Each structure stands twice: as C-alpha cells, then as structure tokens.
Amino acid sequence: MAPLPARRVLLSHYVTRGRLPARAANDNRRPDSLPIWRMVLAVSAVPVVSALVILSILM
C-alpha cells in the first residue's frame, strides 16, 4: 500500500491575528480597547432609537 501524500502545513491556518504595531514603553492602554468614538456613537444612538420606537407606537 502506497503512503498517503502529506498535506501542506500553512502558517496562515494557525495565525489568526497579525503582529501588533510597536508602541511606546509608557503607553498603558489596552491593545484591544475600543476607540472612544464608537462608544459615543452607541450611547448617542440609544435615545434616538427609543424616540423612534415611541413615535411608531403612538402613530
């Protein structure tokens, strides 16, 4: 019986995230923290959506 051909092992199958960019030594931020503008957008969207829901129920 002939041996089965070996599958190629690719590094891209195992690397899920690229290298993090270089940062200053005194930079204490978490690398995965959300940018502040996304948080502001989410918080400001809640009253608008709530008002639309209330208006759609009333009409």
Backbone as CSV, one residue per row, in Angstrom:
resi,resn,N_x,N_y,N_z,CA_x,CA_y,CA_z,C_x,C_y,C_z
1,MET,0.833,-1.171,0.000,0.000,0.000,0.000,0.887,1.247,0.000
2,ALA,0.614,2.159,-0.887,1.424,3.369,-1.018,1.062,4.355,0.091
3,PRO,2.044,5.094,0.611,1.741,6.079,1.655,0.908,7.223,1.069
4,LEU,0.044,7.774,1.914,-0.791,8.894,1.505,0.062,10.146,1.357
5,PRO,-0.250,10.972,0.363,0.539,12.212,0.223,0.304,13.127,1.430
6,ALA,1.373,13.721,1.920,1.288,14.600,3.102,0.647,15.923,2.715
7,ARG,-0.235,16.425,3.584,-0.857,17.722,3.350,0.133,18.815,3.693
8,ARG,0.034,19.910,2.974,0.909,21.039,3.278,0.431,21.725,4.548
9,VAL,1.359,22.068,5.396,1.039,22.806,6.612,1.341,24.271,6.340
10,LEU,0.295,25.084,6.399,0.460,26.506,6.146,0.349,27.278,7.446
11,LEU,1.226,28.224,7.618,1.218,29.030,8.828,-0.056,29.869,8.921
12,SER,-0.618,30.244,7.783,-1.820,31.071,7.795,-3.020,30.336,8.386
13,HIS,-2.972,29.023,8.471,-4.047,28.270,9.108,-4.015,28.432,10.622
14,TYR,-2.874,28.774,11.151,-2.718,28.849,12.595,-2.631,30.282,13.111
15,VAL,-2.193,31.209,12.286,-2.063,32.603,12.704,-3.400,33.277,12.473
16,THR,-4.039,33.692,13.552,-5.353,34.308,13.431,-5.267,35.820,13.508
17,ARG,-4.203,36.322,14.020,-4.075,37.765,14.192,-2.639,38.161,13.906
18,GLY,-2.470,39.214,13.159,-1.125,39.657,12.830,-0.409,40.259,14.020
19,ARG,0.816,40.640,13.800,1.613,41.230,14.865,1.048,42.593,15.230
20,LEU,1.018,42.893,16.523,0.555,44.194,16.986,1.593,45.253,16.645
21,PRO,1.157,46.461,16.311,2.125,47.509,15.983,2.950,47.897,17.201
22,ALA,4.125,48.399,16.928,5.021,48.822,18.009,4.401,49.990,18.760
23,ARG,4.552,49.980,20.084,4.003,51.045,20.922,5.089,51.544,21.861
24,ALA,4.887,52.753,22.340,5.850,53.338,23.263,5.854,52.555,24.573
25,ALA,6.964,52.593,25.269,7.107,51.840,26.513,6.179,52.357,27.604
26,ASN,5.818,53.629,27.583,4.962,54.191,28.624,3.495,54.240,28.197
27,ASP,3.120,53.536,27.150,1.737,53.500,26.682,1.009,52.399,27.450
28,ASN,0.127,52.799,28.372,-0.539,51.835,29.243,-1.926,51.436,28.765
29,ARG,-2.298,51.862,27.566,-3.611,51.491,27.061,-3.660,49.998,26.751
30,ARG,-4.871,49.447,26.880,-5.044,48.051,26.494,-5.030,47.970,24.976
31,PRO,-4.411,46.963,24.409,-4.331,46.901,22.949,-5.670,46.668,22.267
32,ASP,-6.629,46.074,22.957,-7.914,45.766,22.345,-9.020,46.730,22.754
33,SER,-8.678,47.864,23.336,-9.711,48.784,23.793,-10.414,49.423,22.594
34,LEU,-11.718,49.678,22.765,-12.498,50.292,21.694,-12.167,51.774,21.584
35,PRO,-12.150,52.281,20.374,-11.984,53.737,20.236,-13.168,54.455,20.876
36,ILE,-12.920,55.633,21.401,-13.945,56.361,22.151,-15.100,56.774,21.253
37,TRP,-14.851,57.016,19.968,-15.935,57.482,19.099,-16.985,56.407,18.902
38,ARG,-16.614,55.143,18.959,-17.605,54.068,18.839,-18.515,54.036,20.063
39,MET,-17.934,54.263,21.227,-18.733,54.285,22.442,-19.689,55.479,22.431
40,VAL,-19.222,56.637,22.001,-20.067,57.832,21.937,-21.197,57.617,20.935
41,LEU,-20.895,57.007,19.814,-21.918,56.740,18.809,-22.982,55.795,19.344
42,ALA,-22.568,54.765,20.058,-23.519,53.810,20.614,-24.405,54.464,21.676
43,VAL,-23.810,55.269,22.545,-24.577,55.919,23.615,-25.534,56.962,23.040
44,SER,-25.115,57.663,22.016,-25.987,58.689,21.445,-27.084,58.095,20.568
45,ALA,-26.922,56.886,20.105,-27.940,56.266,19.246,-29.117,55.735,20.056
46,VAL,-28.925,55.430,21.313,-29.989,54.848,22.131,-31.191,55.789,22.284
47,PRO,-31.023,57.058,22.630,-32.206,57.932,22.740,-32.926,58.132,21.406
48,VAL,-32.179,58.186,20.332,-32.800,58.377,19.014,-33.658,57.172,18.658
49,VAL,-33.125,55.988,18.863,-33.880,54.774,18.562,-35.090,54.659,19.485
50,SER,-34.920,55.013,20.734,-36.061,54.967,21.677,-37.159,55.938,21.251
51,ALA,-36.791,57.122,20.835,-37.799,58.084,20.384,-38.521,57.584,19.143
52,LEU,-37.798,56.974,18.222,-38.435,56.416,17.022,-39.408,55.290,17.360
53,VAL,-39.051,54.468,18.311,-39.941,53.384,18.723,-41.205,53.947,19.369
54,ILE,-41.048,54.925,20.240,-42.204,55.533,20.904,-43.116,56.195,19.882
55,LEU,-42.542,56.938,18.943,-43.346,57.603,17.919,-44.052,56.599,17.017
56,SER,-43.396,55.494,16.697,-44.027,54.498,15.836,-45.174,53.801,16.565
57,ILE,-45.087,53.673,17.885,-46.185,53.066,18.649,-47.358,54.037,18.736
58,LEU,-47.090,55.318,18.904,-48.150,56.306,19.042,-48.924,56.575,17.754
59,MET,-48.269,56.370,16.615,-48.937,56.706,15.343,-49.628,55.542,14.748
